[in-house]
Amino acid sequence: MMKHQKLTGLVSALILAVTLGACSEADRDEAKDTAEEWSDSVKDKAEEMGDKVKDASNDAMNKVEDWCEDAKEKADAKDKDC
């Protein structure tokens, strides 16, 4: 969450810098549009990365649970759930 906030702050600062640095109104509008596109792209990539991390975490936890249940089964444990 903290990285997301830092990234959002950085993108916002970039938008402000590009907008203030533009000379004409048309340049400001174009700069603003470009910065918004970059911001949207960064947000999309961050969400994709978050989804991939979540999926990998779920896969790892399922694997650990399978290993645990296999070990209990081999040990002939009464309760084979983990």
Phi and psi in degrees as a GROMACS rama.xvg file:
@    title "Ramachandran Plot"
@    xaxis  label "Phi"
@    yaxis  label "Psi"
@TYPE xy
-64.6993  -40.6096  MET-2
-63.7594  -37.9194  LYS-3
-63.1953  -40.5886  HIS-4
-67.0005  -41.382  GLN-5
-64.0133  -41.8853  LYS-6
-64.7436  -42.2475  LEU-7
-63.6661  -41.8171  THR-8
-63.2066  -41.5607  GLY-9
-64.2077  -44.1182  LEU-10
-64.504  -40.7236  VAL-11
-62.9195  -41.7743  SER-12
-64.0681  -38.7033  ALA-13
-63.396  -43.7292  LEU-14
-59.9356  -46.2033  ILE-15
-63.3675  -45.0197  LEU-16
-64.0024  -43.9361  ALA-17
-66.1483  -41.8109  VAL-18
-65.9621  -45.0428  THR-19
-69.4342  -28.6931  LEU-20
-81.0328  -12.8982  GLY-21
-74.9506  144.55  ALA-22
-84.2369  -55.2492  CYS-23
-99.3828  168.438  SER-24
-62.9925  -38.9473  GLU-25
-63.7431  -41.1173  ALA-26
-64.3894  -41.2523  ASP-27
-62.742  -43.7706  ARG-28
-63.3462  -43.0981  ASP-29
-65.5581  -42.567  GLU-30
-63.3075  -42.0656  ALA-31
-62.6096  -44.8527  LYS-32
-61.0922  -43.1598  ASP-33
-63.2901  -44.9756  THR-34
-64.0934  -38.8978  ALA-35
-65.2812  -38.3124  GLU-36
-63.3397  -43.6301  GLU-37
-61.5828  -43.5813  TRP-38
-61.0288  -46.398  SER-39
-61.7902  -40.7099  ASP-40
-63.9949  -43.3125  SER-41
-63.7809  -43.2683  VAL-42
-62.2128  -42.8283  LYS-43
-61.8198  -44.5203  ASP-44
-65.0589  -39.4089  LYS-45
-63.2305  -41.2798  ALA-46
-64.8979  -41.5552  GLU-47
-60.9073  -44.4236  GLU-48
-62.9955  -41.6723  MET-49
-61.2165  -41.5211  GLY-50
-63.9814  -41.6289  ASP-51
-65.5463  -40.5016  LYS-52
-64.3058  -43.0913  VAL-53
-61.8755  -44.5506  LYS-54
-62.5333  -44.1732  ASP-55
-63.5077  -39.208  ALA-56
-64.5542  -44.6055  SER-57
-62.4296  -42.3993  ASN-58
-60.9809  -43.563  ASP-59
-64.1033  -43.2902  ALA-60
-65.2268  -37.6567  MET-61
-64.6633  -38.9061  ASN-62
-65.5617  -43.3257  LYS-63
-61.5886  -42.509  VAL-64
-62.7194  -41.6558  GLU-65
-61.5522  -44.6967  ASP-66
-61.1317  -42.2968  TRP-67
-61.7818  -47.0304  CYS-68
-64.9246  -38.2131  GLU-69
-62.9023  -43.3174  ASP-70
-63.2118  -42.797  ALA-71
-65.4915  -36.9667  LYS-72
-66.2575  -43.2314  GLU-73
-65.7568  -30.6235  LYS-74
-84.3152  0.499842  ALA-75
55.5754  43.249  ASP-76
-70.3554  148.621  ALA-77
-67.5561  -46.7028  LYS-78
-100.104  110.506  ASP-79
-94.6681  -2.76801  LYS-80
-80.7475  147.594  ASP-81
